[in-house]
Amino acid sequence: MGEVEISARAYGKMCLHASRYPYAAVNGLLLAPAPRSGECLCLTDCVPLFHSNLALSVMLEVALNQVDVWGAQAGLVVAGYYHANAALDDQRLPLSSAESEHLFLTAFKHQAIVRQAGPTLPGQLQGKATAVCTSRRPGRPGSALSWLLTPLIFPLHSPGLLALKIAGRIAEFFPDAVLIMLDNKKLVTRPRVPPVIVLENQGLRWVPKDKNLVMWRDWEESREMVGALLEGQAHRHLVDFDCHLDDIRQDWTNQQLNTQITQWGGPTSGNA
């Protein structure tokens, strides 16, 4: 697979989504113009999906269909999936025995490596680092299983079953799709390095993409833009599909936010 370029708009909306719901897991779809063979995959936009009940298949199908139709009208395809786990130090996955068996079989299919976690983690797991301030909200206590999908995937930010399932579904229709995991520990106002882990599909495995193939038009500009938007509380106005389902008057395409991003950094912010 070739190069991937992440636009300021796509990066910014992912970070704003995670920052609006620091206590919850969030996910969304990544959009790009369909590249020709060998061309760079330019992720120009993203659509925030859910911050609650991420696994509801009916709502997910509705969202995927609407985003696919809307993107096609703009000449875009669903080219990837992003996900941020709820916990800052996400090394636990409380499961029933039936769920454990199901997850093991799915992980085995993806040539995953499964190992039993150690004793219960002390205290409470911390929520995602908010980009508005340095404090972190407490998450849910827990322990149980720690899953390493391959020895190469970062253990604290490895995608779970849901992320693999959705990303795999997208890859069925767009083989060059990417899976982006947000690195919760680096989600601060102005991170020194991009708080993202980009994975690519290799057969039945999702493995980290060569960092030299992950491109930014202007990382410093993207970094400053997101910091300024967060300081201006722009994340409070981000609309995900959950919000739209609660009130259909809310715009899940976030045109108002897109305008803010374009005004901040110019047209290239929205077009990789």
C-alpha atoms as a printed R data frame, in Angstrom:
    type eleno elety resid chain resno       x       y      z
1   ATOM     1    CA   MET     A     1   0.000   0.000  0.000
2   ATOM     2    CA   GLY     A     2   1.172   3.517 -0.787
3   ATOM     3    CA   GLU     A     3   1.261   6.831  1.026
4   ATOM     4    CA   VAL     A     4  -1.560   8.200  3.158
5   ATOM     5    CA   GLU     A     5  -2.020  11.923  3.697
6   ATOM     6    CA   ILE     A     6  -4.179  13.261  6.534
7   ATOM     7    CA   SER     A     7  -5.750  16.672  6.030
8   ATOM     8    CA   ALA     A     8  -6.129  19.258  8.770
9   ATOM     9    CA   ARG     A     9  -9.913  18.895  8.516
10  ATOM    10    CA   ALA     A    10  -9.910  15.131  9.008
11  ATOM    11    CA   TYR     A    11  -7.358  15.311 11.818
12  ATOM    12    CA   GLY     A    12  -9.087  18.223 13.517
13  ATOM    13    CA   LYS     A    13 -12.538  16.658 13.569
14  ATOM    14    CA   MET     A    14 -11.183  13.379 14.950
15  ATOM    15    CA   CYS     A    15  -9.517  15.243 17.819
16  ATOM    16    CA   LEU     A    16 -12.554  17.440 18.476
17  ATOM    17    CA   HIS     A    17 -14.786  14.364 18.592
18  ATOM    18    CA   ALA     A    18 -12.558  12.669 21.166
19  ATOM    19    CA   SER     A    19 -12.303  15.902 23.160
20  ATOM    20    CA   ARG     A    20 -16.050  16.459 23.294
21  ATOM    21    CA   TYR     A    21 -16.561  13.033 24.881
22  ATOM    22    CA   PRO     A    22 -13.424  12.410 26.981
23  ATOM    23    CA   TYR     A    23 -15.288   9.842 29.098
24  ATOM    24    CA   ALA     A    24 -16.415   7.638 26.195
25  ATOM    25    CA   ALA     A    25 -15.145   5.675 23.235
26  ATOM    26    CA   VAL     A    26 -15.793   7.473 19.943
27  ATOM    27    CA   ASN     A    27 -15.576   6.433 16.318
28  ATOM    28    CA   GLY     A    28 -16.087   7.746 12.810
29  ATOM    29    CA   LEU     A    29 -15.533   7.309  9.091
30  ATOM    30    CA   LEU     A    30 -12.699   8.718  6.990
31  ATOM    31    CA   LEU     A    31 -13.381  10.063  3.496
32  ATOM    32    CA   ALA     A    32 -11.104  10.506  0.495
33  ATOM    33    CA   PRO     A    33 -11.255  11.030 -3.254
34  ATOM    34    CA   ALA     A    34 -10.918   7.601 -4.878
35  ATOM    35    CA   PRO     A    35  -7.214   7.353 -5.811
36  ATOM    36    CA   ARG     A    36  -5.861   5.742 -8.943
37  ATOM    37    CA   SER     A    37  -3.579   2.757 -8.518
38  ATOM    38    CA   GLY     A    38  -0.358   3.784 -6.781
39  ATOM    39    CA   GLU     A    39  -1.556   7.283 -5.910
40  ATOM    40    CA   CYS     A    40  -1.475   8.751 -2.416
41  ATOM    41    CA   LEU     A    41  -4.657   8.208 -0.389
42  ATOM    42    CA   CYS     A    42  -5.644  11.720  0.747
43  ATOM    43    CA   LEU     A    43  -7.994  11.659  3.736
44  ATOM    44    CA   THR     A    44  -9.768  14.975  3.230
45  ATOM    45    CA   ASP     A    45 -12.635  14.698  5.707
46  ATOM    46    CA   CYS     A    46 -14.188  12.551  8.391
47  ATOM    47    CA   VAL     A    47 -17.684  11.972  9.721
48  ATOM    48    CA   PRO     A    48 -17.972  11.469 13.496
49  ATOM    49    CA   LEU     A    49 -20.328   8.574 14.198
50  ATOM    50    CA   PHE     A    50 -20.995   7.580 17.789
51  ATOM    51    CA   HIS     A    51 -20.062   8.215 21.399
52  ATOM    52    CA   SER     A    52 -22.526   5.741 22.922
53  ATOM    53    CA   ASN     A    53 -23.709   2.288 21.905
54  ATOM    54    CA   LEU     A    54 -20.981   2.024 19.273
55  ATOM    55    CA   ALA     A    55 -21.922  -1.574 18.538
56  ATOM    56    CA   LEU     A    56 -25.585  -1.031 17.562
57  ATOM    57    CA   SER     A    57 -25.572  -2.614 14.109
58  ATOM    58    CA   VAL     A    58 -28.825  -1.044 12.895
59  ATOM    59    CA   MET     A    59 -27.671   2.505 13.603
60  ATOM    60    CA   LEU     A    60 -24.262   1.721 12.134
61  ATOM    61    CA   GLU     A    61 -25.852   0.492  8.896
62  ATOM    62    CA   VAL     A    62 -27.970   3.646  8.663
63  ATOM    63    CA   ALA     A    63 -24.905   5.824  9.205
64  ATOM    64    CA   LEU     A    64 -22.748   3.926  6.695
65  ATOM    65    CA   ASN     A    65 -25.425   4.165  4.011
66  ATOM    66    CA   GLN     A    66 -26.039   7.883  4.533
67  ATOM    67    CA   VAL     A    67 -22.342   8.745  4.612
68  ATOM    68    CA   ASP     A    68 -21.704   6.652  1.499
69  ATOM    69    CA   VAL     A    69 -24.452   8.440 -0.456
70  ATOM    70    CA   TRP     A    70 -23.441  11.891  0.786
71  ATOM    71    CA   GLY     A    71 -19.757  11.265  0.062
72  ATOM    72    CA   ALA     A    72 -20.481  10.013 -3.460
73  ATOM    73    CA   GLN     A    73 -22.232  13.302 -4.240
74  ATOM    74    CA   ALA     A    74 -18.990  15.095 -3.354
75  ATOM    75    CA   GLY     A    75 -16.784  12.614 -5.221
76  ATOM    76    CA   LEU     A    76 -15.576  10.947 -2.025
77  ATOM    77    CA   VAL     A    77 -15.447   7.341 -0.879
78  ATOM    78    CA   VAL     A    78 -15.400   5.869  2.611
79  ATOM    79    CA   ALA     A    79 -11.679   5.130  2.843
80  ATOM    80    CA   GLY     A    80 -11.142   4.335  6.492
81  ATOM    81    CA   TYR     A    81 -12.289   4.249 10.073
82  ATOM    82    CA   TYR     A    82 -11.068   5.972 13.232
83  ATOM    83    CA   HIS     A    83 -11.560   4.926 16.829
84  ATOM    84    CA   ALA     A    84 -10.596   6.248 20.254
85  ATOM    85    CA   ASN     A    85 -10.935   3.928 23.232
86  ATOM    86    CA   ALA     A    86 -12.654   5.138 26.386
87  ATOM    87    CA   ALA     A    87  -9.752   4.493 28.735
88  ATOM    88    CA   LEU     A    88  -6.435   6.292 28.768
89  ATOM    89    CA   ASP     A    89  -4.577   3.095 29.695
90  ATOM    90    CA   ASP     A    90  -6.750   0.612 27.835
91  ATOM    91    CA   GLN     A    91  -5.400  -2.767 28.938
92  ATOM    92    CA   ARG     A    92  -8.612  -4.387 30.047
93  ATOM    93    CA   LEU     A    93 -11.660  -5.854 28.416
94  ATOM    94    CA   PRO     A    94 -14.302  -7.181 30.831
95  ATOM    95    CA   LEU     A    95 -16.107 -10.064 29.111
96  ATOM    96    CA   SER     A    96 -18.459 -12.905 29.872
97  ATOM    97    CA   SER     A    97 -17.215 -16.401 29.056
98  ATOM    98    CA   ALA     A    98 -19.357 -16.509 25.894
99  ATOM    99    CA   GLU     A    99 -18.050 -13.112 24.773
100 ATOM   100    CA   SER     A   100 -14.502 -14.212 25.533
101 ATOM   101    CA   GLU     A   101 -14.898 -17.305 23.357
102 ATOM   102    CA   HIS     A   102 -16.407 -15.269 20.515
103 ATOM   103    CA   LEU     A   103 -13.663 -12.664 20.700
104 ATOM   104    CA   PHE     A   104 -10.963 -15.334 20.800
105 ATOM   105    CA   LEU     A   105 -12.292 -16.992 17.664
106 ATOM   106    CA   THR     A   106 -12.476 -13.645 15.873
107 ATOM   107    CA   ALA     A   107  -8.968 -12.715 16.994
108 ATOM   108    CA   PHE     A   108  -7.675 -16.096 15.822
109 ATOM   109    CA   LYS     A   109  -9.222 -15.444 12.427
110 ATOM   110    CA   HIS     A   110  -7.238 -12.223 12.269
111 ATOM   111    CA   GLN     A   111  -4.087 -14.108 13.318
112 ATOM   112    CA   ALA     A   112  -4.157 -12.302 16.624
113 ATOM   113    CA   ILE     A   113  -2.112 -13.053 19.666
114 ATOM   114    CA   VAL     A   114  -4.109 -13.322 22.869
115 ATOM   115    CA   ARG     A   115  -2.727 -13.308 26.359
116 ATOM   116    CA   GLN     A   116  -4.174 -13.301 29.850
117 ATOM   117    CA   ALA     A   117  -3.801 -10.016 31.672
118 ATOM   118    CA   GLY     A   118  -2.283  -9.759 35.100
119 ATOM   119    CA   PRO     A   119  -4.067  -8.798 38.308
120 ATOM   120    CA   THR     A   120  -6.726  -6.105 38.405
121 ATOM   121    CA   LEU     A   121  -5.285  -2.686 37.697
122 ATOM   122    CA   PRO     A   122  -5.135  -0.488 40.787
123 ATOM   123    CA   GLY     A   123  -7.692   2.258 41.216
124 ATOM   124    CA   GLN     A   124  -9.709   3.569 38.333
125 ATOM   125    CA   LEU     A   125  -8.638   3.699 34.743
126 ATOM   126    CA   GLN     A   126  -8.331   7.249 33.545
127 ATOM   127    CA   GLY     A   127 -10.472   8.685 30.766
128 ATOM   128    CA   LYS     A   128  -9.063  10.209 27.574
129 ATOM   129    CA   ALA     A   129  -6.828  13.216 28.063
130 ATOM   130    CA   THR     A   130  -8.946  16.243 27.278
131 ATOM   131    CA   ALA     A   131  -7.436  18.704 24.848
132 ATOM   132    CA   VAL     A   132  -9.069  21.637 26.616
133 ATOM   133    CA   CYS     A   133  -7.209  21.129 29.861
134 ATOM   134    CA   THR     A   134  -4.627  18.733 31.235
135 ATOM   135    CA   SER     A   135  -6.985  17.056 33.717
136 ATOM   136    CA   ARG     A   136  -8.312  13.602 32.906
137 ATOM   137    CA   ARG     A   137 -11.724  12.339 33.843
138 ATOM   138    CA   PRO     A   138 -11.994   8.967 35.577
139 ATOM   139    CA   GLY     A   139 -13.188   6.113 33.459
140 ATOM   140    CA   ARG     A   140 -14.467   2.694 34.434
141 ATOM   141    CA   PRO     A   141 -12.596   0.351 36.761
142 ATOM   142    CA   GLY     A   142 -11.758  -3.006 35.299
143 ATOM   143    CA   SER     A   143  -9.353  -5.729 34.340
144 ATOM   144    CA   ALA     A   144  -9.639  -9.062 32.512
145 ATOM   145    CA   LEU     A   145  -8.117  -9.729 29.107
146 ATOM   146    CA   SER     A   146  -5.403  -7.862 27.297
147 ATOM   147    CA   TRP     A   147  -5.397  -8.386 23.544
148 ATOM   148    CA   LEU     A   148  -2.426  -7.898 21.245
149 ATOM   149    CA   LEU     A   149  -3.592  -8.194 17.681
150 ATOM   150    CA   THR     A   150  -0.023  -8.627 16.422
151 ATOM   151    CA   PRO     A   151   3.308  -8.210 18.195
152 ATOM   152    CA   LEU     A   152   3.787  -4.987 16.223
153 ATOM   153    CA   ILE     A   153   0.610  -3.199 17.300
154 ATOM   154    CA   PHE     A   154   0.917  -0.829 20.230
155 ATOM   155    CA   PRO     A   155  -0.598  -2.767 23.159
156 ATOM   156    CA   LEU     A   156  -2.283   0.227 24.801
157 ATOM   157    CA   HIS     A   157  -4.004   1.380 21.644
158 ATOM   158    CA   SER     A   158  -4.715  -1.848 19.798
159 ATOM   159    CA   PRO     A   159  -8.075  -1.987 18.046
160 ATOM   160    CA   GLY     A   160 -10.758  -4.132 19.634
161 ATOM   161    CA   LEU     A   161 -13.293  -6.399 18.009
162 ATOM   162    CA   LEU     A   162 -15.648  -3.572 17.032
163 ATOM   163    CA   ALA     A   163 -12.927  -1.501 15.359
164 ATOM   164    CA   LEU     A   164 -11.663  -4.548 13.470
165 ATOM   165    CA   LYS     A   165 -15.154  -5.490 12.356
166 ATOM   166    CA   ILE     A   166 -16.049  -2.048 11.003
167 ATOM   167    CA   ALA     A   167 -12.644  -1.480  9.407
168 ATOM   168    CA   GLY     A   168 -12.828  -4.932  7.838
169 ATOM   169    CA   ARG     A   169 -16.261  -4.148  6.431
170 ATOM   170    CA   ILE     A   170 -14.927  -0.962  4.834
171 ATOM   171    CA   ALA     A   171 -11.903  -2.827  3.434
172 ATOM   172    CA   GLU     A   172 -14.242  -5.254  1.650
173 ATOM   173    CA   PHE     A   173 -15.378  -2.376 -0.554
174 ATOM   174    CA   PHE     A   174 -12.183  -0.296 -0.462
175 ATOM   175    CA   PRO     A   175  -9.107  -2.557 -0.110
176 ATOM   176    CA   ASP     A   176  -6.723   0.356  0.591
177 ATOM   177    CA   ALA     A   177  -8.748   1.461  3.624
178 ATOM   178    CA   VAL     A   178  -6.883   2.515  6.757
179 ATOM   179    CA   LEU     A   179  -7.704   2.169 10.425
180 ATOM   180    CA   ILE     A   180  -6.670   5.066 12.665
181 ATOM   181    CA   MET     A   181  -6.450   4.627 16.422
182 ATOM   182    CA   LEU     A   182  -6.181   7.834 18.435
183 ATOM   183    CA   ASP     A   183  -3.431   7.740 21.053
184 ATOM   184    CA   ASN     A   184  -5.292   8.930 24.152
185 ATOM   185    CA   LYS     A   185  -2.134   9.757 26.100
186 ATOM   186    CA   LYS     A   186  -1.092  12.270 23.449
187 ATOM   187    CA   LEU     A   187  -4.499  13.930 23.041
188 ATOM   188    CA   VAL     A   188  -3.546  17.279 24.521
189 ATOM   189    CA   THR     A   189  -4.050  20.796 23.214
190 ATOM   190    CA   ARG     A   190  -0.866  20.932 21.143
191 ATOM   191    CA   PRO     A   191   0.806  17.517 20.969
192 ATOM   192    CA   ARG     A   192   4.452  17.403 19.979
193 ATOM   193    CA   VAL     A   193   3.824  14.507 17.593
194 ATOM   194    CA   PRO     A   194   0.587  13.426 15.885
195 ATOM   195    CA   PRO     A   195  -1.565  11.443 18.374
196 ATOM   196    CA   VAL     A   196  -2.588   8.890 15.767
197 ATOM   197    CA   ILE     A   197  -1.627   5.315 14.957
198 ATOM   198    CA   VAL     A   198  -2.335   4.449 11.324
199 ATOM   199    CA   LEU     A   199  -2.857   0.786 10.465
200 ATOM   200    CA   GLU     A   200  -3.214  -0.866  7.082
201 ATOM   201    CA   ASN     A   201  -4.902  -4.074  6.035
202 ATOM   202    CA   GLN     A   202  -2.582  -6.945  5.137
203 ATOM   203    CA   GLY     A   203  -4.682  -9.981  4.398
204 ATOM   204    CA   LEU     A   204  -6.586 -10.706  7.596
205 ATOM   205    CA   ARG     A   205  -4.341  -8.539  9.775
206 ATOM   206    CA   TRP     A   206  -4.255  -4.849 10.558
207 ATOM   207    CA   VAL     A   207  -0.672  -3.764 11.132
208 ATOM   208    CA   PRO     A   208   0.937  -0.357 11.786
209 ATOM   209    CA   LYS     A   209   1.739   1.479  8.585
210 ATOM   210    CA   ASP     A   210   5.298   2.626  7.944
211 ATOM   211    CA   LYS     A   211   5.456   6.106  9.503
212 ATOM   212    CA   ASN     A   212   7.393   7.336  6.491
213 ATOM   213    CA   LEU     A   213   4.282   6.677  4.411
214 ATOM   214    CA   VAL     A   214   1.974   8.747  6.653
215 ATOM   215    CA   MET     A   215   2.072  12.285  5.307
216 ATOM   216    CA   TRP     A   216   0.927  15.693  6.569
217 ATOM   217    CA   ARG     A   217   0.556  18.740  4.324
218 ATOM   218    CA   ASP     A   218   1.637  20.894  7.269
219 ATOM   219    CA   TRP     A   219   1.735  19.226 10.686
220 ATOM   220    CA   GLU     A   220   2.571  22.434 12.558
221 ATOM   221    CA   GLU     A   221  -0.401  24.209 10.992
222 ATOM   222    CA   SER     A   222  -2.720  21.308 11.833
223 ATOM   223    CA   ARG     A   223  -1.387  21.243 15.381
224 ATOM   224    CA   GLU     A   224  -1.889  24.972 15.918
225 ATOM   225    CA   MET     A   225  -5.327  24.923 14.299
226 ATOM   226    CA   VAL     A   226  -6.630  22.161 16.557
227 ATOM   227    CA   GLY     A   227  -5.159  23.874 19.617
228 ATOM   228    CA   ALA     A   228  -6.879  27.144 18.712
229 ATOM   229    CA   LEU     A   229 -10.214  25.425 18.023
230 ATOM   230    CA   LEU     A   230 -10.089  23.610 21.338
231 ATOM   231    CA   GLU     A   231  -9.239  26.772 23.235
232 ATOM   232    CA   GLY     A   232 -12.216  28.391 21.512
233 ATOM   233    CA   GLN     A   233 -14.460  25.513 22.662
234 ATOM   234    CA   ALA     A   234 -15.234  24.503 19.061
235 ATOM   235    CA   HIS     A   235 -15.499  20.864 20.124
236 ATOM   236    CA   ARG     A   236 -18.734  21.708 21.949
237 ATOM   237    CA   HIS     A   237 -20.370  22.377 18.581
238 ATOM   238    CA   LEU     A   238 -19.233  19.184 16.865
239 ATOM   239    CA   VAL     A   239 -22.163  16.973 15.826
240 ATOM   240    CA   ASP     A   240 -21.789  13.223 15.531
241 ATOM   241    CA   PHE     A   241 -24.368  10.773 14.231
242 ATOM   242    CA   ASP     A   242 -25.561  10.082 17.776
243 ATOM   243    CA   CYS     A   243 -26.506  13.751 18.120
244 ATOM   244    CA   HIS     A   244 -28.232  13.709 14.731
245 ATOM   245    CA   LEU     A   245 -30.314  10.663 15.669
246 ATOM   246    CA   ASP     A   246 -31.432  12.467 18.828
247 ATOM   247    CA   ASP     A   247 -32.322  15.605 16.864
248 ATOM   248    CA   ILE     A   248 -32.376  15.337 13.064
249 ATOM   249    CA   ARG     A   249 -32.001  19.115 12.768
250 ATOM   250    CA   GLN     A   250 -28.367  18.746 13.815
251 ATOM   251    CA   ASP     A   251 -25.929  18.569 10.903
252 ATOM   252    CA   TRP     A   252 -23.734  15.462 11.036
253 ATOM   253    CA   THR     A   253 -21.678  16.786  8.095
254 ATOM   254    CA   ASN     A   254 -20.512  19.648 10.366
255 ATOM   255    CA   GLN     A   255 -20.511  22.309  7.656
256 ATOM   256    CA   GLN     A   256 -20.241  25.099 10.228
257 ATOM   257    CA   LEU     A   257 -17.147  23.502 11.719
258 ATOM   258    CA   ASN     A   258 -15.714  22.876  8.241
259 ATOM   259    CA   THR     A   259 -16.057  26.600  7.554
260 ATOM   260    CA   GLN     A   260 -14.171  27.424 10.758
261 ATOM   261    CA   ILE     A   261 -11.360  25.069  9.776
262 ATOM   262    CA   THR     A   262 -11.143  26.523  6.267
263 ATOM   263    CA   GLN     A   263 -11.110  30.092  7.594
264 ATOM   264    CA   TRP     A   264  -8.389  29.232 10.078
265 ATOM   265    CA   GLY     A   265  -5.922  27.647  7.703
266 ATOM   266    CA   GLY     A   266  -7.152  28.246  4.166
267 ATOM   267    CA   PRO     A   267  -8.607  25.843  1.617
268 ATOM   268    CA   THR     A   268  -5.807  23.293  1.999
269 ATOM   269    CA   SER     A   269  -6.991  22.548  5.530
270 ATOM   270    CA   GLY     A   270 -10.027  20.850  4.086
271 ATOM   271    CA   ASN     A   271  -8.364  19.308  1.083
272 ATOM   272    CA   ALA     A   272  -5.323  17.590  2.503
